[in-house]
Amino acid sequence: METGVIVMKNELDSKFLLRVFDKIRQFGDKTDEKYRLNGIVAFTDLDGYTLFVEDAQVKLQYGFHNQYHYDYPSQAAFDQFEKKLKEIDSRH
């Protein structure tokens, strides 16, 4: 299994991410300032300027000026994560 940190620029649709983040907050279960929906956890840092969206394998950090950072072990893990986000967007 390959491991590592993947950093991308300009490939994330920020409107899509913010919409999915909002849906997770609206329809998910809240525990300790974290929201969970369909295997995805969403939360912010203390000041609310940075969003975190993750599952068991993929972590996405999204902040000021549409800067973001992914951390995932494989392309398959990333693809599965993206599929979960799209499912949340289409079902809620």
N, CA, C and O of each residue as an XYZ file, in Angstrom:
368
protein
N       0.849     -1.174      0.000
C       0.000      0.000      0.000
C       0.892      1.233      0.000
O       1.814      1.345      0.807
N       0.609      2.151     -0.908
C       1.395      3.375     -0.904
C       0.892      4.300      0.192
O      -0.301      4.324      0.496
N       1.786      5.046      0.770
C       1.396      6.002      1.801
C       1.979      7.348      1.459
O       2.921      7.455      0.674
N       1.415      8.363      2.051
C       1.963      9.683      1.810
C       0.901     10.747      1.914
O      -0.276     10.472      2.145
N       1.345     11.950      1.741
C       0.463     13.102      1.812
C       0.323     13.651      0.405
O       1.314     13.871     -0.292
N      -0.902     13.867      0.002
C      -1.176     14.410     -1.315
C      -1.695     15.836     -1.143
O      -2.645     16.061     -0.393
N      -1.094     16.778     -1.813
C      -1.538     18.163     -1.763
C      -1.954     18.563     -3.172
O      -1.204     18.368     -4.128
N      -3.147     19.119     -3.294
C      -3.633     19.521     -4.609
C      -4.070     20.981     -4.572
O      -4.424     21.510     -3.519
N      -4.040     21.605     -5.708
C      -4.499     22.988     -5.842
C      -5.531     23.054     -6.962
O      -5.390     22.397     -7.993
N      -6.561     23.851     -6.746
C      -7.533     24.193     -7.774
C      -8.331     23.023     -8.335
O      -8.907     23.161     -9.414
N      -8.395     21.903     -7.672
C      -9.188     20.794     -8.162
C     -10.443     20.583     -7.330
O     -11.364     19.897     -7.774
N     -10.498     21.143     -6.164
C     -11.640     20.972     -5.285
C     -12.689     22.030     -5.612
O     -12.373     23.216     -5.707
N     -13.932     21.599     -5.784
C     -15.040     22.525     -5.999
C     -15.488     23.015     -4.626
O     -16.165     22.294     -3.892
N     -15.106     24.248     -4.283
C     -15.375     24.755     -2.945
C     -16.869     24.858     -2.659
O     -17.288     24.610     -1.528
N     -17.681     25.213     -3.644
C     -19.132     25.292     -3.431
C     -19.698     23.919     -3.098
O     -20.553     23.787     -2.222
N     -19.217     22.902     -3.799
C     -19.639     21.528     -3.521
C     -19.267     21.141     -2.088
O     -20.103     20.629     -1.344
N     -18.022     21.385     -1.706
C     -17.572     21.019     -0.365
C     -18.384     21.732      0.705
O     -18.814     21.105      1.673
N     -18.598     23.031      0.547
C     -19.357     23.780      1.551
C     -20.806     23.305      1.629
O     -21.390     23.265      2.712
N     -21.378     22.950      0.498
C     -22.748     22.432      0.476
C     -22.820     21.086      1.213
O     -23.727     20.864      2.015
N     -21.870     20.197      0.941
C     -21.846     18.893      1.612
C     -21.582     19.068      3.099
O     -22.213     18.401      3.919
N     -20.664     19.953      3.459
C     -20.373     20.214      4.868
C     -21.645     20.658      5.585
O     -21.939     20.184      6.682
N     -22.395     21.562      4.970
C     -23.647     22.050      5.556
C     -24.668     20.921      5.697
O     -25.378     20.854      6.701
N     -24.748     20.046      4.718
C     -25.691     18.917      4.786
C     -25.306     17.950      5.900
O     -26.176     17.412      6.585
N     -24.023     17.730      6.082
C     -23.572     16.856      7.180
C     -23.965     17.479      8.508
O     -24.408     16.773      9.413
N     -23.812     18.784      8.637
C     -24.216     19.468      9.878
C     -25.725     19.431     10.071
O     -26.195     19.265     11.196
N     -26.484     19.580      9.009
C     -27.946     19.590      9.111
C     -28.513     18.211      9.438
O     -29.388     18.086     10.295
N     -28.022     17.185      8.764
C     -28.647     15.866      8.839
C     -27.840     14.843      9.638
O     -28.334     13.747      9.904
N     -26.631     15.176     10.017
C     -25.782     14.227     10.727
C     -26.027     14.222     12.227
O     -26.755     15.056     12.765
N     -25.406     13.272     12.876
C     -25.452     13.166     14.330
C     -24.290     13.967     14.910
O     -23.157     13.860     14.440
N     -24.579     14.772     15.936
C     -23.548     15.611     16.541
C     -23.031     14.970     17.819
O     -23.801     14.565     18.690
N     -21.705     14.889     17.911
C     -21.034     14.406     19.104
C     -19.760     15.218     19.294
O     -18.906     15.252     18.409
N     -19.631     15.863     20.429
C     -18.399     16.615     20.741
C     -18.001     17.577     19.617
O     -16.847     17.584     19.188
N     -18.939     18.379     19.147
C     -18.677     19.388     18.113
C     -18.291     18.803     16.762
O     -17.811     19.522     15.886
N     -18.500     17.494     16.590
C     -18.263     16.846     15.300
C     -19.585     16.276     14.817
O     -20.394     15.788     15.606
N     -19.789     16.346     13.521
C     -21.011     15.836     12.901
C     -20.659     14.619     12.063
O     -19.640     14.603     11.372
N     -21.518     13.587     12.130
C     -21.268     12.344     11.398
C     -22.469     11.992     10.542
O     -23.609     12.009     11.005
N     -22.193     11.673      9.281
C     -23.248     11.273      8.358
C     -22.653     10.354      7.303
O     -21.683     10.713      6.636
N     -23.233      9.166      7.153
C     -22.834      8.209      6.111
C     -21.326      7.926      6.093
O     -20.727      7.825      5.022
N     -20.727      7.801      7.255
C     -19.304      7.473      7.338
C     -18.370      8.655      7.198
O     -17.152      8.479      7.163
N     -18.918      9.860      7.118
C     -18.106     11.066      6.990
C     -18.244     11.889      8.274
O     -19.343     12.053      8.804
N     -17.127     12.394      8.757
C     -17.102     13.257      9.933
C     -16.731     14.665      9.465
O     -15.802     14.836      8.675
N     -17.458     15.671      9.952
C     -17.199     17.065      9.577
C     -17.159     17.918     10.839
O     -17.995     17.771     11.731
N     -16.169     18.817     10.900
C     -16.047     19.710     12.042
C     -15.172     20.893     11.650
O     -14.566     20.900     10.578
N     -15.110     21.893     12.525
C     -14.267     23.067     12.282
C     -13.255     23.203     13.409
O     -13.367     22.555     14.450
N     -12.257     24.066     13.177
C     -11.340     24.387     14.263
C     -12.059     25.332     15.225
O     -13.218     25.677     14.998
N     -11.400     25.746     16.271
C     -12.051     26.550     17.304
C     -12.623     27.861     16.799
O     -13.691     28.279     17.247
N     -11.934     28.519     15.873
C     -12.435     29.799     15.377
C     -13.381     29.657     14.191
O     -13.957     30.645     13.736
N     -13.542     28.449     13.692
C     -14.479     28.202     12.597
C     -13.954     28.535     11.217
O     -14.706     28.475     10.244
N     -12.687     28.882     11.107
C     -12.125     29.272      9.814
C     -11.629     28.099      8.980
O     -11.483     28.223      7.764
N     -11.371     26.975      9.612
C     -10.886     25.804      8.895
C     -11.895     24.675      9.065
O     -12.327     24.369     10.176
N     -12.263     24.058      7.933
C     -13.185     22.926      7.939
C     -12.380     21.644      7.805
O     -11.359     21.599      7.119
N     -12.858     20.613      8.468
C     -12.266     19.294      8.357
C     -13.364     18.325      7.947
O     -14.430     18.290      8.561
N     -13.106     17.551      6.923
C     -14.047     16.534      6.452
C     -13.214     15.277      6.268
O     -12.196     15.297      5.575
N     -13.648     14.176      6.891
C     -12.821     12.969      6.836
C     -13.647     11.707      7.006
O     -14.769     11.725      7.512
N     -13.050     10.617      6.565
C     -13.585      9.296      6.880
C     -12.443      8.505      7.510
O     -11.468      9.099      7.969
N     -12.544      7.193      7.540
C     -11.524      6.398      8.221
C     -10.149      6.498      7.557
O      -9.133      6.300      8.223
N     -10.097      6.804      6.251
C      -8.817      6.806      5.546
C      -8.389      8.160      4.981
O      -7.196      8.419      4.819
N      -9.347      9.010      4.685
C      -9.054     10.267      4.002
C      -9.342     11.448      4.913
O     -10.362     11.483      5.601
N      -8.439     12.406      4.910
C      -8.640     13.632      5.678
C      -8.515     14.813      4.719
O      -7.568     14.911      3.939
N      -9.499     15.703      4.802
C      -9.495     16.914      3.995
C      -9.573     18.105      4.934
O     -10.460     18.180      5.785
N      -8.653     19.023      4.778
C      -8.631     20.265      5.549
C      -8.839     21.402      4.558
O      -8.114     21.508      3.568
N      -9.837     22.260      4.824
C     -10.185     23.340      3.901
C     -10.231     24.649      4.670
O     -10.906     24.745      5.695
N      -9.520     25.655      4.186
C      -9.447     26.904      4.930
C      -9.508     28.140      4.069
O     -10.028     28.127      2.953
N      -8.962     29.210      4.618
C      -8.972     30.533      3.990
C      -8.492     30.493      2.543
O      -7.629     29.694      2.182
N      -9.060     31.359      1.732
C      -8.654     31.539      0.339
C      -8.710     30.237     -0.455
O      -7.899     29.999     -1.350
N      -9.684     29.402     -0.107
C      -9.886     28.121     -0.795
C      -8.654     27.221     -0.773
O      -8.467     26.396     -1.667
N      -7.823     27.378      0.241
C      -6.659     26.504      0.398
C      -7.128     25.185      0.997
O      -7.924     25.168      1.936
N      -6.635     24.094      0.455
C      -7.027     22.804      1.017
C      -5.884     21.801      0.933
O      -4.919     21.966      0.187
N      -6.042     20.766      1.729
C      -5.006     19.748      1.851
C      -5.687     18.393      2.050
O      -6.494     18.228      2.965
N      -5.365     17.450      1.210
C      -5.849     16.076      1.368
C      -4.724     15.224      1.944
O      -3.546     15.471      1.686
N      -5.100     14.227      2.720
C      -4.162     13.221      3.185
C      -4.864     11.878      3.032
O      -5.883     11.628      3.675
N      -4.312     11.009      2.173
C      -4.935      9.700      1.967
C      -3.888      8.687      1.526
O      -2.871      9.048      0.934
N      -4.147      7.407      1.823
C      -3.143      6.373      1.564
C      -3.103      5.871      0.126
O      -2.078      5.344     -0.308
N      -4.205      6.025     -0.633
C      -4.248      5.478     -1.976
C      -5.324      6.174     -2.802
O      -6.221      6.815     -2.254
N      -5.230      6.044     -4.106
C      -6.233      6.620     -4.985
C      -7.596      5.976     -4.740
O      -8.622      6.652     -4.820
N      -7.615      4.694     -4.446
C      -8.882      3.999     -4.174
C      -9.572      4.587     -2.944
O     -10.790      4.767     -2.943
N      -8.804      4.885     -1.906
C      -9.371      5.492     -0.694
C      -9.941      6.865     -1.016
O     -11.026      7.215     -0.551
N      -9.213      7.643     -1.809
C      -9.697      8.966     -2.208
C     -10.987      8.851     -3.028
O     -11.938      9.599     -2.798
N     -11.019      7.930     -3.967
C     -12.205      7.745     -4.814
C     -13.422      7.368     -3.979
O     -14.523      7.860     -4.227
N     -13.231      6.506     -2.998
C     -14.328      6.093     -2.122
C     -14.827      7.276     -1.294
O     -16.032      7.441     -1.110
N     -13.922      8.081     -0.804
C     -14.263      9.285     -0.042
C     -15.085     10.242     -0.901
O     -16.123     10.744     -0.469
N     -14.615     10.484     -2.106
C     -15.325     11.373     -3.025
C     -16.723     10.838     -3.333
O     -17.677     11.610     -3.436
N     -16.844      9.530     -3.477
C     -18.148      8.904     -3.731
C     -19.101      9.152     -2.563
O     -20.280      9.438     -2.773
N     -18.597      9.045     -1.336
C     -19.426      9.294     -0.150
C     -19.920     10.735     -0.118
O     -21.078     10.992      0.210
N     -19.035     11.683     -0.462
C     -19.439     13.092     -0.474
C     -20.536     13.335     -1.509
O     -21.503     14.049     -1.245
N     -20.378     12.737     -2.681
C     -21.385     12.898     -3.742
C     -22.716     12.277     -3.341
O     -23.776     12.815     -3.660
N     -22.661     11.146     -2.643
C     -23.903     10.507     -2.161
C     -24.620     11.402     -1.150
O     -25.841     11.545     -1.207
N     -23.883     11.994     -0.244
C     -24.482     12.906      0.728
C     -25.121     14.077      0.002
O     -26.239     14.478      0.326
N     -24.422     14.622     -0.972
C     -24.952     15.762     -1.721
C     -26.245     15.397     -2.456
O     -27.191     16.185     -2.461
N     -26.297     14.237     -3.065
C     -27.472     13.876     -3.862
C     -28.647     13.387     -3.023
O     -29.796     13.515     -3.445
N     -28.383     12.832     -1.846
C     -29.471     12.249     -1.031
C     -30.095     13.220     -0.037
O     -31.188     12.961      0.469
N     -29.435     14.313      0.249
C     -29.958     15.230      1.290
C     -30.202     16.614      0.734
O     -30.638     17.505      1.464
